[in-house]
Amino acid sequence: MVIIPKQCKIIWFCSLHRKMKNDLRTMLQGVIGKSRGQLVQILYPKCNQQVDSWECGFYVMCWIKTIIRAVITDDWNERFKTTSPIAEDTINQIRQEWTAYLLQRW
């Protein structure tokens, strides 16, 4: 989930392609929208759909990396267009990068 308070906007990524639950939407509306007197806009860009039950964290790390490296701040539906699973070699690369990062820090 990407939250952009100034725009009263939330971008919802789910590798299982589930919509945001109503109780979470209500809570976020109260926190973000109420203070601005606006309705929160929730975008559901197409995003990669995971195949196995253990992959969700790697999908999140891949999306974070994409958002940061490409400096994505708008046009979410234009930038995320595929529902294809992330390739196994990409998941392995993310695993190796995080392993190297953590071993370097500790």
Order of alpha helices (4+ residues) and beta strands (2+ residues): beta-beta-alpha-beta-alpha-alpha-alpha
